[in-house]
Amino acid sequence: MTKIDIVIPTRNRKDKLAKCLRSAHDVILASSSYSVIVKIFFSSLQEKDEFDASYGRCAFVQTHLYAGRFRASTFWNDYLRGMSADALLYLSDDTYLDENIINNSAPKIEEFNFDGVVGFKIRNATDGQPAKAAYGLLGSAFADRFPDRKVFCPDYGAFFCDMELEEFARCLGRFCFCEDAQLEHYHPAFDNSAPDETHLFHRAEHARSDVSVHEARRAKNILWGKSFELILKGA
């Protein structure tokens, strides 16, 4: 039976996380032919303790503390390094999954023999979704292509690493955008909501640096996976 880890890093989004988990529960019920577990990584011990106290022991959820300074590329690469599942379903805490997202996408990653990436459709995106790998399934054999399983380019803190992931997977013929694997993303640009504290935090932490790094990488014509050259020393 194919094993899939749904992994959600979260920071100060109690209500959005609850909605995300409700949808993940429905996904698991609908995906009985797959072995699926949800793993939540909290940015503070207080958040984790409050969640554990509220939800108690939930059979399909594991909770963890991610104590380091959060960088998306570092977080996902750290997770992939120790992952034993066949595929990673990577999410943010402000998403809501269609119940058949695994049933519709898992056969695609199985066709790749887990050596590929399957992108999900953001149903409420208003920008045409230029990053088709913003959310998706990433196979364990694909992760094995990278030294130390560093699939997400360490140059980036939060933005553009999904775009380079998609571009490299496409170069190999190992990317599939699954129109039938859908979710909603509660992003201010999509639902006209006010940016929450977490959104503003990531923008302040990473946006300017990631834009300049992206421009520098494009100027040097380097793509993570084809090359492992980095712009930032010590990344």
C-alpha positions as CSV (number, residue, x, y, z in Angstrom):
1,M,0.0,0.0,0.0
2,T,1.4,3.4,-1.0
3,K,2.3,5.5,2.0
4,I,1.7,9.3,1.9
5,D,2.7,11.9,4.4
6,I,0.6,15.1,4.5
7,V,2.9,17.6,6.1
8,I,1.8,21.0,7.4
9,P,4.1,23.6,9.0
10,T,2.0,26.1,11.0
11,R,2.5,29.4,12.8
12,N,-0.2,31.3,14.6
13,R,-3.1,30.1,12.5
14,K,-5.3,28.2,14.8
15,D,-8.6,28.6,12.9
16,K,-7.2,28.1,9.5
17,L,-5.3,25.0,10.6
18,A,-8.5,23.6,12.0
19,K,-10.3,24.0,8.6
20,C,-7.3,22.5,6.9
21,L,-7.4,19.4,9.2
22,R,-11.1,18.9,8.7
23,S,-10.5,18.7,5.0
24,A,-7.5,16.4,5.5
25,H,-9.7,14.1,7.6
26,D,-12.2,13.9,4.7
27,V,-9.3,13.1,2.3
28,I,-8.2,10.2,4.5
29,L,-11.7,8.8,4.7
30,A,-12.0,8.9,1.0
31,S,-8.5,7.4,0.4
32,S,-8.9,4.1,2.0
33,S,-6.6,2.3,-0.5
34,Y,-3.7,4.5,0.6
35,S,-1.9,4.7,4.0
36,V,-2.0,8.4,4.9
37,I,-0.8,10.3,8.0
38,V,-1.0,14.0,8.8
39,K,2.1,15.5,10.4
40,I,1.8,19.1,11.8
41,F,4.9,21.1,12.7
42,F,4.3,23.9,15.2
43,S,6.5,27.0,15.4
44,S,6.1,27.2,19.2
45,L,5.7,24.8,22.1
46,Q,2.7,26.8,23.3
47,E,0.8,26.3,20.1
48,K,1.6,22.6,20.0
49,D,0.5,22.1,23.6
50,E,-2.8,24.0,23.0
51,F,-3.5,21.9,20.0
52,D,-2.8,18.7,21.8
53,A,-5.0,19.7,24.7
54,S,-7.9,20.6,22.3
55,Y,-7.7,17.7,20.0
56,G,-6.4,15.0,22.3
57,R,-5.2,11.8,20.7
58,C,-6.2,11.8,17.0
59,A,-5.4,8.6,15.2
60,F,-4.5,10.3,11.9
61,V,-2.5,13.2,13.2
62,Q,1.0,13.5,14.6
63,T,2.2,16.7,16.1
64,H,5.8,18.0,16.3
65,L,7.7,21.1,17.2
66,Y,9.9,22.7,14.6
67,A,12.2,24.8,16.8
68,G,14.5,26.3,14.1
69,R,14.1,29.6,12.4
70,F,11.6,28.8,9.7
71,R,12.8,28.8,6.1
72,A,10.5,26.9,3.7
73,S,13.4,25.3,1.8
74,T,15.2,24.2,5.0
75,F,12.0,22.9,6.5
76,W,11.0,20.7,3.6
77,N,14.6,19.5,3.0
78,D,14.9,18.5,6.6
79,Y,11.7,16.6,6.4
80,L,12.6,14.8,3.2
81,R,16.0,13.8,4.6
82,G,14.3,11.5,7.1
83,M,11.1,10.6,5.3
84,S,10.2,6.9,5.0
85,A,6.9,7.4,3.1
86,D,6.6,6.9,-0.6
87,A,5.5,10.4,-1.2
88,L,5.2,13.8,0.5
89,L,2.0,15.9,0.1
90,Y,3.4,19.3,1.0
91,L,0.9,22.0,2.3
92,S,0.6,25.3,4.1
93,D,-1.8,25.7,7.0
94,D,-4.1,28.1,5.0
95,T,-5.4,25.5,2.5
96,Y,-8.6,23.4,2.2
97,L,-8.3,20.1,0.3
98,D,-10.9,18.5,-1.9
99,E,-11.7,15.0,-0.5
100,N,-10.5,13.2,-3.7
101,I,-7.1,15.1,-4.0
102,I,-5.2,11.9,-3.1
103,N,-7.3,9.5,-5.1
104,N,-6.8,11.7,-8.2
105,S,-3.1,12.5,-7.8
106,A,-1.6,9.4,-6.2
107,P,-2.0,7.2,-9.4
108,K,0.1,9.8,-11.2
109,I,3.0,9.7,-8.7
110,E,2.7,5.9,-8.8
111,E,3.1,6.0,-12.6
112,F,6.3,7.9,-12.1
113,N,7.4,5.1,-9.7
114,F,7.6,7.9,-7.1
115,D,10.3,9.5,-9.2
116,G,8.4,12.7,-10.0
117,V,6.3,15.6,-8.9
118,V,2.5,16.0,-9.3
119,G,1.2,19.6,-8.9
120,F,-2.3,20.5,-7.5
121,K,-4.7,22.9,-9.0
122,I,-5.5,25.9,-6.7
123,R,-9.2,26.2,-7.5
124,N,-9.6,29.8,-6.2
125,A,-6.4,31.2,-7.7
126,T,-7.0,34.5,-9.5
127,D,-3.5,34.8,-11.1
128,G,-3.6,31.8,-13.4
129,Q,-1.4,29.9,-10.9
130,P,2.0,30.5,-12.5
131,A,3.7,28.1,-10.0
132,K,2.1,24.7,-10.8
133,A,4.1,23.0,-8.1
134,A,3.0,25.4,-5.3
135,Y,1.3,22.4,-3.7
136,G,1.6,18.8,-4.7
137,L,2.9,15.3,-4.3
138,L,6.7,14.7,-4.3
139,G,8.0,11.2,-4.7
140,S,10.7,9.6,-2.5
141,A,12.6,8.4,-5.6
142,F,12.7,11.9,-7.0
143,A,14.1,13.2,-3.7
144,D,16.9,10.6,-4.0
145,R,18.2,12.5,-7.1
146,F,19.4,15.3,-4.8
147,P,22.4,15.3,-2.4
148,D,21.1,14.8,1.1
149,R,17.6,15.0,-0.4
150,K,17.8,18.8,-0.6
151,V,15.0,19.0,-3.2
152,F,14.1,22.6,-2.5
153,C,16.8,25.1,-3.5
154,P,18.5,26.3,-0.3
155,D,19.0,29.8,-1.8
156,Y,15.3,30.6,-1.1
157,G,13.6,31.3,2.2
158,A,10.0,31.1,1.1
159,F,9.5,32.0,-2.6
160,F,10.5,30.6,-5.9
161,C,11.8,27.2,-4.7
162,D,8.6,25.6,-6.0
163,M,9.1,27.2,-9.4
164,E,12.6,25.8,-9.7
165,L,11.3,22.4,-8.5
166,E,8.7,22.4,-11.2
167,E,11.1,23.5,-13.9
168,F,13.6,20.8,-13.1
169,A,11.0,18.1,-12.9
170,R,9.6,19.2,-16.3
171,C,13.2,19.0,-17.7
172,L,13.2,15.4,-16.8
173,G,9.7,14.7,-18.1
174,R,8.7,14.0,-14.5
175,F,6.2,16.7,-13.7
176,C,2.4,16.3,-14.0
177,F,-0.1,19.1,-13.3
178,C,-3.2,17.2,-12.1
179,E,-6.3,19.4,-12.8
180,D,-8.5,17.0,-10.8
181,A,-6.4,17.3,-7.7
182,Q,-7.7,20.5,-6.3
183,L,-7.5,22.7,-3.2
184,E,-8.4,26.2,-2.1
185,H,-5.7,28.6,-0.8
186,Y,-6.9,31.3,1.6
187,H,-4.4,33.8,0.3
188,P,-5.2,37.6,0.5
189,A,-4.6,37.9,-3.3
190,F,-7.3,35.2,-3.9
191,D,-10.0,35.9,-1.3
192,N,-9.6,39.6,-0.7
193,S,-9.0,39.0,3.0
194,A,-6.6,41.2,5.1
195,P,-3.1,39.7,5.3
196,D,-2.8,37.9,8.6
197,E,0.3,38.1,10.9
198,T,1.9,35.0,9.5
199,H,1.5,36.2,5.9
200,L,3.2,39.5,6.9
201,F,5.9,37.7,8.8
202,H,7.0,35.6,5.8
203,R,6.9,38.6,3.5
204,A,9.1,40.6,5.8
205,E,11.5,37.8,6.4
206,H,12.0,36.5,2.9
207,A,10.3,38.4,0.0
208,R,13.1,41.0,-0.8
209,S,15.9,38.5,-0.4
210,D,14.2,35.8,-2.5
211,V,13.4,38.2,-5.4
212,S,17.1,39.3,-5.6
213,V,18.3,35.8,-5.4
214,H,15.9,34.6,-8.0
215,E,17.1,37.4,-10.4
216,A,20.7,36.4,-9.7
217,R,20.1,32.8,-10.3
218,R,18.3,33.6,-13.6
219,A,21.2,35.9,-14.7
220,K,23.7,33.0,-14.1
221,N,21.3,30.6,-15.9
222,I,21.4,28.0,-13.0
223,L,18.6,25.7,-12.1
224,W,18.5,23.7,-8.9
225,G,18.8,20.0,-9.7
226,K,20.7,20.6,-13.0
227,S,23.3,22.4,-10.9
228,F,23.8,22.6,-7.2
229,E,25.5,26.0,-7.3
230,L,24.2,28.5,-4.8
231,I,24.1,32.2,-4.7
232,L,24.1,32.6,-1.0
233,K,27.1,31.3,0.9
234,G,26.2,29.0,3.7
235,A,22.7,28.3,2.4
